[in-house]
């Protein structure tokens, strides 16, 4: 984990915790950082063409889904690239498709399966 963003609440309790070892930002701080750095990113498009990106592993986090706490307390669920690829790779097992087929998903947009397919 590279940093923590608190969507609500006080960061003082969490930020003072030495065991975390990662920076803690409030949502407002992240929005401010984004606004301040937007112009810099736009100006540096040419400079980024030669940029080398980190290699992404199958077990690296691809998405964090926040639950409402239907069965317990609300929490963030981490989905790896492997989780999402598994859904995509196995879609054909559940419903084989051929050219021209269309599918309608009745799942809500916030369902994890909707992130992959």
N, C-alpha and C positions, 0 to 999 in steps of 0.2 A: 504494500500500500504506500502510495507516494504522498497523499494528503487526505485530510478529512474535511468535508463541507457540511456544516450544520444548517439544516433547512430552517430550523426554529430553535428557540431556547438560548440559554447563556452558554458561551464557549469557555468562560472562565474556569469552571470546574474541570472540563476536559483538557483545556490548554495547559493547565498547571500540572497535569499528570505526566511525570517524567518517564513513565514506562512505555508510553505510546511511541515516542521517537519519530513522530511525523507531524508536520505543521497542521494546525487547525484553523480553518477560515469560517467566518459566518457567510451566509448566503449574500448579504449586502456587500461584504468585502469582495466576493467573487464577481459580482456584477460590476463593481467599481473597477476591479482589475481588468475585466473584459473590455470595458469602455476605454480605459486608458491604453490598452495594448492593441485595440482594433486598428488604429491608424498605423501603428508600427508594423503590424502584420500585412496590411495592405501595401505599405511602402516596401516591404521586403519580399514580395512575391518572386522577383527575379533572383534574389539571393537564396531563396529556398529551393530553387530548381536542383541544385547540387547537394541538397540535404540528404543525409543518410539516416534512415529511421531504424529504430530498434526492431529486432526480429521478434515476432509475436509467436508465442508458444500455444499449443492447444489447450493448456490448462490455465492460461492467462485470462483475466476477467474481461469479458466482452460487454457485459451490461449489468447494471444493478437495478433490480425491480423492487420497488417499495410496496410492501403489503399493508393492508389496512388493519390487520390484526383480527381477522375473522375468527380464528380458532385460538389465538394467543395475542401477545403484545405485538404492535406494529414493528416491522423490521425491514432491513434491506437484504434482499436475497441476491447473492452473486452468481451470475451465470458465466461459465467459461465459453471460449470459442468452441470447445469440444461439445458442450451441452447443446449449443445452437446447431452445430453441424450434424449432430446425431439426429435431431428433429428433421432436418432437411434430407439427409440421406435415407431416412426410413419413411418418408412421406409416401413414396411409391409402393411400399409394402402394404400400407393401409388402403390406398386407393390408386391402383395403377393408372397412369394417364397416357394418352396418346395425343399426337398433334391435333390441335383444334379444341381439345377438351377445356372446359371451364369449371372452376370450383368456387363454391360459396362457403365461406367460413362463418359459422354462427357464434363463434367465440367473441367475447368482448375484446376490444382493442388492447386492453391492458393485460390480457392473458399472455403468459410467456410464449406460448406457441405462435402467437401472432407476430412476435419479434423475429421469428425465423422463417416463416412461410408466407 
